[in-house]
């Protein structure tokens, strides 16, 4: 059922579409045999394109190859005797080419989806293309009856009413076909088929039924396995649109019509075109037998209820004329078929469709849109009939997208031919009442949610909409727009295109010839490209502008050629480059084809130019970047060429550059230093001077921060001791903090979480709960941005970039993100940020390929894994063996700088790698489930710190004229730094060939400040016993940035003592001090505990000590003993008295 994709009817649209299993993408699995290899496979062939099953899908023959009447094409292809190709159709085009469409058969039965088209001129064989099966091994004797198969098919369709169940409908079909034996009742035809007509699927003997249901509306070709009774395929057939007179149309004003005069009434019946064009009024019903021919009593048909019919009749006539006048096609079947149109279908029906026999048009919803009978829609629907009777493109996935696209192409072309002044590239824009809406845009498919690039950003890969036929049609639509109008731009895969316009006449001839001559029922986008290119050669020649435009337009929309196609950067020009200095320019090289591109050589005709590689290979649509260098050896302008030789064509890049006298750089001072207290800043100036004779270009960066500062390790990793007593119970239910609590956390560690494909219902909440089991001091910010600049802004003040498991997303999606984000991530880790990636099998690790090469190898659950180092901050204090959780994703890496923390055999579950001043950490759990060990590891990971980025420069690059200088402000910030020595190099790179890189060392001495804190300032011993030790504790912590020295803890009364009187604490450390109260007499004691330390702000702290001493109780029990003498079964009672004296 081919339908226009009208947005307000989206829900209805999908209710009428019947989804199929995916048709495989053949385009990425083809190879090409040429010359002798081709002849070895097919006699006299110059080129043979093979599919992934090694079967020929296109054959080109040597000039002069004649047809031997004794040789059938079966023999040429090497088919066994029980398989044959029988002629289905043959026609001769205006260029004199004969095109013979052959149907594969097996033991006399059609092999559905397998056709070949032979192209010849005179008695010379030119080429052939199509699809055949490699081998068929299936019994042609059915195991079930046709009746049983039909019952299974009807059960599958599950309609409430069928057309043959209505006597009116049966009368209608007999009248329409002019055959009293005609019926809607399905007749089973035996054939050979496979699931979605794929060669890799096993062949089946099937009954094929044409089933037309009226409620709900559908017409489907249903194939039932004649052995098992199972439904194999379900293909929709409904393709979702004599007297002179005039009529009032809905959208095009008064139009000319040819009417039928029956003596008193003028009807919308045109017998002058083909087998006739007729338009009927369904009167908002759905029963075709009740429809009436639209007529009025004069030859101006203008009644309001008839205007939709006028538009449909005019559109059908215009469409007939378009195909007849431009291509010599007599009606949609090229055999004089009648064209029937039915308007006012149902009530509020927002669609139009071709059902395999007739066009049907709804009235729209009456609010946002009116009747769907605009000229482009009518042309679109009848073009579906043209497709059905030519290529027969199956209405699913890529072949279905091409089917939709050809209808758009011809629908819009018909509009341009009839109304060139008002026509647009917007499909169905006339039916919308707001004046701006449309169903699709061919000039800008993205505007309506369609892709303009094959497998690009908006490419639909799901099974809905019959595999995205109304979405992915945008690719060929944009191709057609480009060859008609021309255009420049860059597509989704980075290809920069420049398409020359060839105009509507040439474009439509190429499109029509492709559809009717070269495509078969299961053609894919790669076949559409090959067919269009061949059509352009047939019509205009291989050296023509038309052919070049067709090729470049396919490049523009990203459809690969069957062969490799070399595409390179445009001409390049270098700046003024000092003698002896090398300037690098990156050159993009792309394989725009489908075959393997092999670059054999890159050669320069001047010795001052060079490249990083001269040979390489690229797969289908693969690209790479090469570095072209210019090192001038002489003064003045130098012009040269780089010639790239490949099996996908050769390319010549023009290169120019100018050699100049070198600049001379000097940077002062040669070193910087500062002495700060924690929290202070220092601002100093570097001066760059150019004492040479040409312009100096420079870049400045901060190098890797040195491993100094006494307490850096403590700041980096606080561990989980803070929660050890409270939460480390080894029981998941005791530890996690509720999500409502975490939502309000405002801790010191700033974590940015990327949630684009995260499981927000289970795995992501579990990840946060696991962190919180051992670490609470963090703040969460969530984002799903993909824009690099937005991400960089979000990361600017963050400590951790956390990626929980990503549930979906393609490999190319993550690779592209990695490329786009490269600079933002580099800035983040260079500033000391940490990246934490949780286990995922979707390819999210590819985002970080610039930092570490990893491959996902396996998924485990319940197995024992080895902890390699219990002192590793990620696995601190874990046992030597831990259990893999559901699920744990294992990786492999050859990176020598990666530190493996947990492994399983030769694979890795947890690792870290220091990058610049930050770290990359991989924790292989997806946190669908987790235990105590997993919680420790992920909480450790978010605390795993990098070196603090304490130096900033206000300008990072510039250009200085000869004899000039520039000042750069350098700021050191000791905020949050512990006491100690910090070092880093400021790196200045320039185009001074004698001094291309200068390091300016910066030394920062930080004087830290300890900060003592107590958990309480009073201790009260309540009802303590005389002469018995009573114990309470006080917690003393150092929250400062230098070592805290407690020099004395004194009590004003000897009844209070402490177990510690002097000790030292590093920053972030704490200690418990035990206070003992030993009273010698009854009474109350009120004293002070004095704590002396090197905290300049609080050198002396007082803790109030109080104690209330009481005499201990004295117990006496009488009697002192009890004895009894009893027989078995007897009992006795005694009283015991307990006294407190």
MIDREN-897850 format. One line per 4 residues: number of its first residue (from 1); for each residue z, y, x of C-alpha. Coordinates in steps of 0.05 Angstrom, whole numbers. Example, Ala and Ser with C-alpha at 12.3 -4.5 7.8 and 13.67 -1.06 7.14 Angstrom:
BEGIN
1> 156:-90:246 | 143:-21:273
***
This chain:
BEGIN
1> 0:0:0 | -25:61:38 | 12:124:17 | 18:196:36
5> 86:209:66 | 110:263:18 | 179:286:38 | 211:298:-31
9> 192:226:-50 | 222:195:12 | 270:149:-25 | 215:127:-72
13> 167:117:-14 | 212:69:21 | 226:31:-43 | 152:16:-48
17> 141:-3:25 | 149:-75:44 | 173:-83:115 | 141:-131:165
21> 166:-159:230 | 144:-119:291 | 73:-126:317 | 77:-131:393
25> 51:-74:435 | -10:-104:470 | -25:-41:508 | 25:-53:563
29> 4:-124:578 | -71:-123:594 | -109:-132:658 | -181:-121:678
33> -230:-166:715 | -288:-132:749 | -352:-151:784 | -350:-222:811
37> -284:-237:779 | -313:-216:712 | -377:-258:722 | -335:-318:740
41> -299:-312:673 | -359:-291:629 | -431:-299:651 | -467:-233:665
45> -403:-193:652 | -388:-131:694 | -319:-121:666 | -272:-165:624
49> -207:-138:596 | -155:-193:583 | -94:-191:540 | -26:-218:560
53> -49:-288:538 | -108:-284:586 | -158:-278:529 | -217:-229:532
57> -208:-169:487 | -267:-129:514 | -329:-150:553 | -381:-105:584
61> -447:-137:604 | -497:-122:659 | -557:-81:639 | -614:-125:618
65> -570:-182:594 | -612:-215:541 | -590:-256:482 | -609:-329:485
69> -622:-353:415 | -595:-421:435 | -528:-392:456 | -478:-371:403
73> -423:-322:421 | -375:-380:412 | -406:-411:473 | -403:-346:513
77> -329:-342:499 | -319:-415:513 | -293:-435:444 | -286:-510:430
81> -332:-541:379 | -280:-541:323 | -275:-465:329 | -332:-419:310
85> -348:-345:302 | -386:-333:237 | -421:-268:220 | -384:-226:168
89> -424:-162:172 | -479:-130:212 | -506:-59:213 | -551:-15:255
93> -528:55:271 | -568:119:281 | -571:107:356 | -607:41:347
97> -547:-3:365 | -536:-66:324 | -462:-83:311 | -446:-154:289
101> -376:-167:264 | -356:-240:274 | -298:-276:242 | -263:-332:280
105> -258:-398:241 | -223:-464:254 | -251:-526:220 | -285:-480:171
109> -224:-437:153 | -218:-363:172 | -169:-347:227 | -137:-284:198
113> -131:-225:246 | -182:-255:295 | -249:-219:297 | -300:-201:350
117> -353:-146:348 | -417:-156:387 | -456:-93:406 | -529:-100:424
121> -592:-57:428 | -655:-93:414 | -647:-161:445 | -601:-135:501
125> -527:-150:499 | -486:-87:514 | -413:-104:501 | -365:-140:456
129> -293:-131:437 | -240:-160:391 | -187:-214:388 | -188:-290:387
133> -135:-343:392 | -128:-385:455 | -117:-451:421 | -104:-476:351
137> -69:-541:336 | -51:-546:263 | -69:-594:207 | -117:-564:157
141> -92:-610:102 | -40:-574:59 | 26:-608:45 | 42:-567:-17
145> -2:-550:-75 | -32:-481:-89 | 13:-477:-151 | 76:-489:-110
149> 53:-438:-58 | 40:-386:-112 | 110:-397:-141 | 139:-385:-72
153> 97:-322:-64 | 118:-295:-131 | 191:-309:-116 | 182:-270:-51
157> 149:-210:-87 | 203:-214:-141 | 169:-165:-189 | 190:-159:-261
161> 119:-154:-288 | 50:-171:-261 | -18:-143:-280 | -45:-210:-307
165> 13:-213:-355 | -15:-153:-393 | -74:-168:-439 | -95:-95:-434
169> -97:-100:-358 | -138:-164:-361 | -188:-129:-407 | -190:-71:-360
173> -207:-112:-297 | -262:-149:-334 | -293:-82:-356 | -284:-50:-287
177> -315:-109:-250 | -367:-120:-305 | -348:-193:-301 | -316:-230:-359
181> -287:-281:-310 | -251:-227:-270 | -175:-231:-271 | -114:-204:-235
185> -86:-275:-232 | -79:-294:-158 | -125:-347:-129 | -101:-380:-65
189> -149:-382:-6 | -135:-430:52 | -136:-397:121 | -105:-401:190
193> -54:-347:206 | 7:-330:248 | 67:-284:242 | 40:-213:244
197> -25:-243:271 | 5:-248:341 | -25:-298:390 | 43:-316:418
201> 65:-339:349 | 48:-410:328 | -11:-417:281 | 0:-437:208
205> -44:-464:153 | -32:-414:96 | -51:-400:24 | -68:-326:19
209> -56:-293:-49 | -75:-223:-74 | -15:-207:-118 | -16:-143:-161
213> 50:-124:-193 | 57:-69:-245 | 134:-64:-245 | 152:-45:-193
217> 83:-24:-170 | 55:-62:-111 | -8:-99:-89 | 2:-147:-31
221> -33:-201:8 | 20:-255:13 | 9:-314:59 | 49:-377:46
225> 54:-434:97 | 16:-492:65 | 61:-542:99 | 132:-512:94
229> 123:-464:36 | 153:-406:75 | 122:-336:71 | 86:-321:136
233> 59:-250:124 | 64:-198:70 | 13:-142:77 | 11:-82:30
237> -58:-66:1 | -40:-2:-35 | -60:54:11 | -19:113:0
241> -100:185:-63 | -515:265:-315 | -506:337:-326 | -492:397:-282
245> -426:431:-296 | -365:464:-268 | -291:454:-271 | -227:491:-260
249> -191:456:-203 | -118:462:-187 | -126:487:-116 | -198:507:-102
253> -216:550:-161 | -280:536:-200 | -319:479:-169 | -388:449:-183
257> -389:381:-217 | -440:330:-240 | -419:308:-310 | -439:255:-359
261> -463:280:-426 | -456:228:-481 | -486:273:-534 | -424:313:-552
265> -375:309:-494 | -381:323:-420 | -342:271:-380 | -319:267:-308
269> -370:213:-292 | -421:225:-237 | -475:172:-235 | -516:209:-184
273> -474:186:-124 | -474:113:-103 | -446:67:-157 | -416:126:-193
277> -353:169:-190 | -306:167:-249 | -239:200:-263 | -191:176:-316
281> -127:204:-347 | -67:156:-347 | -29:206:-392 | 34:196:-351
285> 32:122:-361 | 21:65:-312 | -25:20:-354 | -95:28:-327
289> -126:-3:-390 | -97:54:-431 | -130:107:-387 | -186:149:-417
293> -245:182:-383 | -231:257:-378 | -280:298:-419 | -288:364:-456
297> -337:390:-507 | -374:436:-458 | -396:432:-386 | -339:476:-360
301> -280:428:-355 | -219:474:-353 | -164:451:-400 | -97:453:-363
305> -84:378:-371 | -153:364:-342 | -149:407:-279 | -118:352:-238
309> -176:308:-259 | -226:361:-239 | -194:364:-170 | -196:289:-163
313> -268:284:-186 | -291:342:-142 | -253:312:-83 | -284:243:-93
317> -354:273:-96 | -342:316:-35 | -316:255:2 | -376:214:-17
321> -422:270:6 | -384:278:71 | -391:205:91 | -463:200:66
325> -489:264:97 | -454:257:164 | -456:183:175 | -506:155:124
329> -450:115:91 | -463:98:18 | -393:100:-13 | -331:73:18
333> -359:2:27 | -427:27:50 | -455:-15:-7 | -459:31:-67
337> -387:19:-92 | -362:57:-153 | -305:105:-139 | -251:105:-193
341> -196:157:-195 | -135:158:-241 | -93:221:-249 | -26:236:-284
345> 4:170:-260 | 74:160:-288 | 123:219:-294 | 146:260:-235
349> 110:212:-187 | 107:245:-119 | 52:206:-85 | -20:183:-84
353> -49:116:-64 | -110:72:-55 | -93:1:-79 | -155:-35:-53
357> -197:-20:-115 | -182:50:-140 | -148:117:-125 | -85:137:-163
361> -52:206:-162 | 16:228:-185 | 35:297:-212 | 89:312:-161
365> 159:330:-183 | 135:393:-219 | 186:436:-181 | 173:434:-107
369> 102:407:-114 | 47:397:-165 | -6:342:-172 | -27:308:-108
373> -102:320:-117 | -117:371:-63 | -183:359:-27 | -150:334:37
377> -107:284:-2 | -167:257:-41 | -207:251:23 | -147:217:56
381> -141:164:2 | -215:147:-1 | -216:144:75 | -166:87:69
385> -220:50:30 | -270:65:86 | -221:36:136 | -209:-26:93
389> -284:-39:90 | -297:-27:165 | -243:-40:217 | -194:-66:165
393> -134:-39:205 | -71:-78:185 | -22:-29:153 | 37:-39:200
397> 61:-13:267 | 7:15:313 | -53:-10:274 | -22:20:211
401> -9:86:247 | -83:88:266 | -101:72:194 | -60:131:170
405> -88:176:224 | -161:162:208 | -147:181:136 | -115:246:159
409> -174:259:206 | -227:250:153 | -185:285:99 | -178:348:140
413> -250:344:165 | -274:342:92 | -232:404:77 | -261:441:137
417> -332:421:117 | -324:447:45 | -278:507:56 | -283:528:129
421> -253:596:117 | -188:571:86 | -181:501:114 | -121:485:158
425> -95:427:200 | -36:419:152 | -41:359:105 | -25:373:32
429> 0:444:43 | -35:466:-22 | 8:423:-68 | 74:455:-49
433> 99:513:-91 | 135:549:-35 | 70:562:3 | 98:537:69
437> 114:463:63 | 66:407:81 | 67:332:91 | 40:331:163
441> 12:378:215 | -44:354:259 | -40:415:305 | 35:408:316
445> 60:340:295 | 130:354:323 | 139:408:271 | 141:354:217
449> 181:303:257 | 121:265:284 | 107:248:357 | 50:281:393
453> 58:234:453 | 51:158:454 | 121:128:463 | 145:200:470
457> 206:238:444 | 194:228:370 | 160:160:373 | 187:116:318
461> 205:45:342 | 240:17:280 | 215:-28:225 | 220:22:168
465> 158:55:139 | 118:-8:156 | 134:4:229 | 128:79:228
469> 56:86:203 | 68:156:175 | 106:178:237 | 66:150:296
473> -1:171:265 | 16:239:294 | -8:216:363 | -81:205:343
477> -78:265:296 | -60:310:354 | -115:277:397 | -166:295:343
481> -141:366:337 | -147:375:412 | -218:351:418 | -239:396:360
485> -201:459:379 | -183:448:452 | -114:462:481 | -68:463:541
489> 4:442:552 | 50:389:580 | 66:326:541 | 132:288:534
493> 120:246:597 | 105:307:640 | 29:305:641 | -3:375:642
497> -68:374:603 | -127:420:591 | -173:395:536 | -240:429:523
501> -261:439:451 | -322:400:427 | -321:423:355 | -315:387:288
505> -385:357:286 | -380:319:352 | -307:300:341 | -318:269:273
509> -378:229:298 | -336:200:354 | -279:183:307 | -324:151:255
513> -362:110:306 | -296:85:336 | -269:64:269 | -330:29:243
517> -359:2:307 | -304:-16:357 | -238:-27:323 | -213:-91:291
521> -157:-105:242 | -102:-110:295 | -126:-56:343 | -72:-17:379
525> -72:53:409 | -101:29:474 | -159:-1:435 | -169:65:398
529> -174:100:465 | -224:50:493 | -265:52:429 | -266:128:425
533> -287:134:498 | -343:83:487 | -365:120:424 | -369:185:463
537> -411:151:516 | -457:121:463 | -467:188:429 | -466:239:486
541> -466:203:552 | -414:189:606 | -427:255:641 | -420:296:577
545> -368:348:560 | -354:308:497 | -334:246:537 | -291:286:586
549> -256:320:527 | -242:253:493 | -212:224:558 | -169:285:572
553> -144:288:500 | -121:215:504 | -87:234:569 | -55:292:533
557> -24:248:480 | -2:196:531 | -43:136:509 | -59:97:572
561> -128:74:591 | -140:0:599 | -157:17:672 | -113:55:720
565> -126:130:717 | -104:177:773 | -75:243:753 | -48:294:803
569> -19:363:810 | -67:422:807 | -86:460:870 | -26:484:911
573> -12:546:952 | 43:555:1004 | 79:620:1018 | 76:655:1085
577> 104:601:1131 | 130:615:1202 | 95:580:1259 | 130:515:1275
581> 168:513:1208 | 152:461:1154 | 150:483:1081 | 151:427:1030
585> 117:428:962 | 126:370:914 | 63:339:885 | 65:299:821
589> 23:236:818 | 15:199:752 | -19:135:730 | -47:156:663
593> -77:87:653 | -52:17:636 | -74:-21:697 | -38:-20:765
597> -58:43:803 | -65:31:878 | -71:93:922 | -106:70:985
601> -103:134:1025 | -83:208:1024 | -122:246:1077 | -120:320:1097
605> -178:355:1132 | -131:399:1171 | -77:375:1219 | -25:427:1196
609> -16:390:1129 | 19:324:1120 | 51:279:1067 | 111:233:1062
613> 68:173:1040 | -5:156:1044 | -7:91:1005 | 31:70:942
617> 24:35:875 | 43:58:805 | 48:17:742 | 25:38:672
621> 45:110:657 | 89:110:719 | 95:173:760 | 122:193:828
625> 132:256:869 | 105:262:940 | 123:316:990 | 65:354:1020
629> 85:392:1082 | 53:453:1116 | 71:466:1189 | 25:522:1213
633> 4:521:1285 | -35:585:1283 | -30:654:1252 | -70:672:1190
637> -94:638:1126 | -110:565:1129 | -150:529:1074 | -155:454:1069
641> -164:396:1022 | -124:333:1008 | -166:274:986 | -131:219:947
645> -168:154:943 | -149:102:890 | -175:48:845 | -164:96:787
649> -211:148:813 | -207:198:871 | -178:267:869 | -185:327:915
653> -129:379:917 | -145:448:947 | -89:473:992 | -78:541:1022
657> -24:572:1066 | -14:628:1116 | 18:621:1185 | 62:680:1206
661> 107:698:1264 | 176:667:1252 | 238:704:1229 | 301:702:1271
665> 367:689:1236 | 437:709:1256 | 500:698:1215 | 566:735:1228
669> 621:719:1235 | 611:650:1265 | 673:624:1230 | 722:643:1175
673> 795:630:1164 | 850:649:1115 | 925:638:1109 | 948:637:1037
677> 1006:617:994 | 991:569:937 | 958:609:881 | 931:666:924
681> 858:682:938 | 821:712:997 | 755:750:995 | 713:756:1059
685> 641:774:1076 | 586:737:1114 | 527:777:1140 | 458:746:1148
689> 410:787:1191 | 336:777:1204 | 316:803:1273 | 247:771:1271
693> 179:798:1248 | 168:761:1183 | 207:749:1119 | 268:704:1124
697> 284:657:1066 | 353:625:1064 | 397:580:1023 | 472:574:1028
701> 516:517:1004 | 587:492:1013 | 591:426:1050 | 639:368:1039
705> 712:387:1038 | 753:358:1094 | 805:304:1084 | 865:348:1101
709> 925:375:1063 | 989:336:1069 | 997:319:995 | 926:312:973
713> 931:238:957 | 989:250:909 | 950:303:872 | 889:259:867
717> 925:199:838 | 990:204:801 | 989:130:782 | 1023:105:720
721> 1096:104:741 | 1112:159:691 | 1102:110:633 | 1121:47:668
725> 1187:35:634 | 1166:60:565 | 1096:32:557 | 1084:-22:608
729> 1106:-78:563 | 1045:-123:572 | 1033:-117:497 | 976:-75:471
733> 1010:-57:406 | 1069:-25:441 | 1030:21:485 | 974:61:454
737> 986:131:429 | 958:141:358 | 892:178:352 | 925:233:312
741> 971:246:370 | 915:245:421 | 874:294:382 | 927:347:395
745> 937:331:469 | 931:390:515 | 942:359:584 | 922:382:653
749> 865:333:665 | 803:361:629 | 758:304:606 | 688:314:578
753> 666:253:537 | 592:240:523 | 588:207:454 | 513:206:441
757> 508:130:428 | 582:114:429 | 615:68:378 | 660:121:346
761> 694:71:300 | 721:19:350 | 703:22:423 | 711:96:436
765> 779:101:401 | 801:39:439 | 780:72:505 | 823:132:491
769> 881:89:468 | 877:48:532 | 879:111:574 | 938:138:536
773> 977:74:546 | 992:97:617 | 970:169:621 | 979:226:571
777> 968:288:613 | 896:302:591 | 852:342:544 | 790:313:511
781> 725:351:496 | 670:311:461 | 596:326:466 | 529:293:451
785> 484:345:485 | 423:323:524 | 402:391:549 | 418:397:623
789> 439:470:621 | 487:458:563 | 517:399:600 | 526:439:663
793> 563:493:625 | 609:442:592 | 624:409:659 | 640:474:693
797> 715:470:680 | 723:395:673 | 755:344:719 | 725:281:691
801> 658:263:658 | 672:200:617 | 618:157:586 | 646:104:539
805> 601:46:523 | 533:70:496 | 511:24:440 | 436:36:443
809> 381:78:475 | 319:57:515 | 314:50:590 | 265:108:592
813> 314:151:552 | 369:142:604 | 321:148:663 | 295:214:635
817> 366:239:624 | 383:222:696 | 324:263:720 | 340:321:674
821> 415:320:690 | 408:310:765 | 425:381:785 | 482:389:735
825> 515:324:758 | 506:342:831 | 541:408:819 | 597:373:782
829> 613:321:836 | 603:371:892 | 658:412:859 | 705:352:860
833> 690:323:792 | 695:249:776 | 645:208:735 | 674:148:698
837> 624:100:666 | 649:45:621 | 613:-22:614 | 547:-20:577
841> 485:-62:572 | 437:-9:547 | 418:23:613 | 466:82:613
845> 480:68:687 | 409:93:701 | 433:164:688 | 469:161:755
849> 415:128:797 | 417:188:844 | 487:169:863 | 487:93:863
853> 437:37:851 | 466:-15:803 | 437:-70:760 | 470:-100:698
857> 474:-175:712 | 518:-211:661 | 569:-204:605 | 633:-244:607
861> 697:-251:565 | 759:-292:580 | 741:-310:652 | 788:-297:711
865> 767:-240:756 | 793:-224:826 | 829:-160:845 | 810:-146:917
869> 863:-95:937 | 927:-81:900 | 933:-15:937 | 867:11:911
873> 884:70:865 | 842:38:810 | 880:-29:812 | 947:-6:839
877> 1001:-60:830 | 956:-107:790 | 962:-182:801 | 909:-215:844
881> 876:-246:782 | 862:-210:716 | 825:-234:653 | 757:-207:632
885> 760:-175:563 | 711:-177:505 | 665:-153:532 | 661:-142:608
889> 594:-121:637 | 582:-145:708 | 537:-107:757 | 508:-118:826
893> 498:-65:879 | 475:-63:951 | 506:6:963 | 547:-1:1026
897> 589:60:1008 | 613:30:942 | 684:3:942 | 692:-59:900
901> 759:-64:864 | 748:-123:817 | 696:-177:824 | 673:-241:790
905> 636:-286:838 | 582:-244:870 | 583:-193:814 | 625:-130:806
909> 669:-110:747 | 702:-47:775 | 680:-3:833 | 683:68:860
913> 641:110:907 | 658:177:938 | 602:227:926 | 605:296:958
917> 674:319:937 | 679:276:875 | 673:203:856 | 632:156:814
921> 674:101:781 | 648:41:742 | 697:5:696 | 660:-55:666
925> 699:-59:601 | 666:-36:536 | 736:-34:503 | 716:-73:442
929> 782:-107:461 | 828:-93:519 | 894:-116:550 | 947:-84:593
933> 907:-91:657 | 845:-59:627 | 889:-1:603 | 918:9:672
937> 849:10:705 | 818:61:657 | 880:106:659 | 878:102:735
941> 804:120:734 | 812:185:696 | 866:206:746 | 826:186:807
945> 814:254:838 | 764:285:885 | 773:340:936 | 789:407:903
949> 731:457:907 | 769:517:933 | 711:558:963 | 659:599:926
953> 600:641:948 | 571:695:904 | 497:687:925 | 467:620:943
957> 396:639:965 | 353:699:981 | 298:731:1022 | 309:782:1077
961> 253:826:1104 | 243:834:1179 | 297:879:1208 | 341:876:1146
965> 407:841:1130 | 446:816:1070 | 520:808:1055 | 549:748:1018
969> 619:748:989 | 660:686:1004 | 723:672:962 | 777:621:979
973> 823:603:921 | 889:568:936 | 905:557:863 | 933:487:853
977> 928:471:927 | 986:438:962 | 1012:463:1027 | 970:441:1086
981> 906:454:1124 | 838:453:1089 | 770:455:1122 | 698:460:1099
985> 631:482:1128 | 588:536:1097 | 517:512:1110 | 461:564:1118
989> 390:537:1118 | 330:580:1131 | 257:582:1152 | 275:602:1223
993> 242:543:1260 | 288:553:1320 | 352:553:1279 | 338:520:1212
997> 410:502:1197 | 475:538:1215 | 545:515:1199 | 600:566:1189
1001> 668:530:1191 | 721:556:1144 | 794:538:1156 | 846:551:1102
1005> 919:546:1116 | 960:539:1052 | 1034:550:1050 | 1058:510:991
1009> 1120:523:950 | 1166:468:926 | 1190:474:854 | 1253:437:835
1013> 1263:416:763 | 1321:379:729 | 1316:340:665 | 1384:369:644
1017> 1434:422:666 | 1496:388:637 | 1527:319:641 | 1582:298:593
1021> 1623:233:602 | 1654:218:534 | 1718:176:530 | 1715:150:601
1025> 1769:101:621 | 1821:121:674 | 1811:86:741 | 1744:56:720
1029> 1676:81:746 | 1631:112:694 | 1556:125:710 | 1503:174:684
1033> 1438:197:717 | 1400:261:727 | 1325:265:743 | 1304:313:798
1037> 1229:326:806 | 1184:368:850 | 1130:403:809 | 1110:448:866
1041> 1057:447:920 | 1098:431:981 | 1154:383:1002 | 1220:394:967
1045> 1281:385:1012 | 1347:375:976 | 1398:392:1030 | 1463:381:992
1049> 1492:358:926 | 1566:377:921 | 1618:369:867 | 1677:416:857
1053> 1723:358:842 | 1727:291:876 | 1730:255:809 | 1655:267:806
1057> 1611:238:862 | 1536:224:871 | 1499:166:904 | 1451:215:940
1061> 1467:281:972 | 1403:295:1012 | 1331:273:1005 | 1259:299:1004
1065> 1205:295:949 | 1131:303:957 | 1094:343:903 | 1093:306:836
1069> 1148:259:859 | 1215:251:823 | 1280:213:835 | 1340:190:794
1073> 1408:211:822 | 1468:172:796 | 1532:211:781 | 1598:173:781
1077> 1660:196:743 | 1726:162:766 | 1787:196:732 | 1857:179:757
1081> 1896:205:697 | 1887:220:624 | 1858:288:608 | 1796:332:609
1085> 1756:351:671 | 1707:410:673 | 1672:418:740 | 1605:437:772
1089> 1552:398:810 | 1516:444:860 | 1446:425:884 | 1419:462:945
1093> 1344:459:963 | 1288:496:998 | 1259:521:931 | 1258:595:945
1097> 1259:611:871 | 1318:566:855 | 1355:551:921 | 1418:533:883
1101> 1422:497:816 | 1487:484:778 | 1497:425:732 | 1558:429:687
1105> 1601:366:691 | 1651:348:637 | 1692:286:627 | 1745:263:578
1109> 1790:210:610 | 1830:162:566 | 1874:103:579 | 1838:38:573
1113> 1860:-8:516 | 1911:-64:531 | 1901:-129:493 | 1953:-182:477
1117> 1939:-247:440 | 1991:-295:410 | 2003:-351:409 | 1979:-365:479
1121> 1956:-435:459 | 1945:-480:398 | 1947:-556:392 | 1938:-604:334
1125> 1938:-679:321 | 1891:-697:264 | 1856:-758:235 | 1781:-759:227
1129> 1764:-717:165 | 1829:-676:166 | 1833:-601:179 | 1886:-551:197
1133> 1893:-474:196 | 1927:-429:247 | 1935:-354:253 | 1919:-315:318
1137> 1946:-244:326 | 1910:-193:371 | 1948:-130:389 | 1928:-66:428
1141> 1990:-43:464
***
